Amino acid sequence: QVKLVESGGGLVQAGGSLRLSCAASGGTFSFYNMGWFRQAPGKEREFVAAIMWSGGTTDYTDSVKGRFTISRDNAKNTVYLQMNSLKPEDTAVYYCAAAARGSIAYPSLVRGRVDSWGQGTQVTVSS
């Protein structure tokens, strides 16, 4: 299984921006569709964004559309989440996820079926 390591989290004021990165190792990165999920205190983990292996298709949960952008660089084995206009309700631990395109269909990734999870990175947005 691919190993995922997130970075880029931190404390930011409302309206600010952060860019999360997720570096993958131990597998062929272009074999994987990738996603970002988040879990706020006391809540279940939820889908945030996903991107197909080629980068040609992306999906977002409604609450982040127009503010977040997911992208990937297959040459660097890295997926990114650019987060703009951050709100206090975006506060959560953000997790990177990978789903092998040969075994998990892309729509299933969006619903939370994955092969690997990262350890998570904390994002805190102050009001």
VENNORSUL-V632300 format. One record per residue. N is the residue number from 1. RES is the residue in three letters. PSI is psi in whole degrees, 0 to 359 (999 if undefined). D_FIRST is the distance of its C-alpha to the first C-alpha in Angstrom with 2 decimals. Layout:
# VENNORSUL-V632300
N;RES;PSI;D_FIRST + N;RES;PSI;D_FIRST
This chain:
# VENNORSUL-V632300
1;GLN;149;0.00 + 2;VAL;144;3.75 + 3;LYS;136;6.44 + 4;LEU;134;9.52 + 5;VAL;118;13.08 + 6;GLU;155;16.09 + 7;SER;167;19.65 + 8;GLY;356;23.07 + 9;GLY;172;24.13 + 10;GLY;193;27.64 + 11;LEU;130;31.09 + 12;VAL;151;32.96 + 13;GLN;155;36.17 + 14;ALA;137;36.43 + 15;GLY;348;36.67 + 16;GLY;186;34.54 + 17;SER;152;31.30 + 18;LEU;153;27.92 + 19;ARG;119;25.00 + 20;LEU;145;21.51 + 21;SER;150;18.82 + 22;CYS;113;15.05 + 23;ALA;131;13.58 + 24;ALA;146;10.10 + 25;SER;160;8.92 + 26;GLY;11;6.79 + 27;GLY;173;6.66 + 28;THR;109;9.79 + 29;PHE;321;10.74 + 30;SER;354;13.39 + 31;PHE;352;11.28 + 32;TYR;134;10.50 + 33;ASN;146;13.25 + 34;MET;153;13.39 + 35;GLY;164;15.45 + 36;TRP;136;17.36 + 37;PHE;165;18.59 + 38;ARG;155;21.14 + 39;GLN;116;22.75 + 40;ALA;158;26.37 + 41;PRO;130;28.15 + 42;GLY;5;29.15 + 43;LYS;163;27.34 + 44;GLU;157;24.32 + 45;ARG;138;21.30 + 46;GLU;153;22.16 + 47;PHE;140;20.92 + 48;VAL;305;22.17 + 49;ALA;156;21.01 + 50;ALA;156;18.65 + 51;ILE;136;18.53 + 52;MET;165;17.73 + 53;TRP;327;15.89 + 54;SER;348;19.38 + 55;GLY;0;20.69 + 56;GLY;344;23.50 + 57;THR;133;23.11 + 58;THR;155;22.82 + 59;ASP;150;23.61 + 60;TYR;149;24.92 + 61;THR;151;26.26 + 62;ASP;324;30.04 + 63;SER;346;30.64 + 64;VAL;356;28.94 + 65;LYS;134;30.11 + 66;GLY;349;32.25 + 67;ARG;324;31.05 + 68;PHE;148;27.30 + 69;THR;126;25.66 + 70;ILE;141;22.01 + 71;SER;169;21.28 + 72;ARG;154;18.74 + 73;ASP;100;19.16 + 74;ASN;335;16.89 + 75;ALA;334;18.69 + 76;LYS;3;17.71 + 77;ASN;42;14.08 + 78;THR;141;15.55 + 79;VAL;145;16.51 + 80;TYR;157;19.75 + 81;LEU;105;21.86 + 82;GLN;123;25.55 + 83;MET;116;27.54 + 84;ASN;164;31.31 + 85;SER;49;34.21 + 86;LEU;147;32.32 + 87;LYS;155;33.87 + 88;PRO;328;33.96 + 89;GLU;355;32.19 + 90;ASP;353;29.09 + 91;THR;125;28.73 + 92;ALA;170;25.41 + 93;VAL;128;22.12 + 94;TYR;130;19.93 + 95;TYR;137;16.20 + 96;CYS;146;13.81 + 97;ALA;149;11.40 + 98;ALA;140;9.17 + 99;ALA;119;9.70 + 100;ALA;125;9.10 + 101;ARG;345;12.79 + 102;GLY;345;13.04 + 103;SER;336;12.33 + 104;ILE;121;13.33 + 105;ALA;149;16.60 + 106;TYR;315;17.33 + 107;PRO;330;19.99 + 108;SER;325;17.67 + 109;LEU;314;15.54 + 110;VAL;328;18.97 + 111;ARG;3;19.67 + 112;GLY;7;16.68 + 113;ARG;117;14.27 + 114;VAL;165;10.74 + 115;ASP;322;7.09 + 116;SER;146;6.70 + 117;TRP;147;9.94 + 118;GLY;180;11.59 + 119;GLN;345;14.38 + 120;GLY;152;17.09 + 121;THR;135;20.19 + 122;GLN;132;23.72 + 123;VAL;123;26.06 + 124;THR;124;29.67 + 125;VAL;119;32.41 + 126;SER;149;35.94 + 127;SER;999;38.90
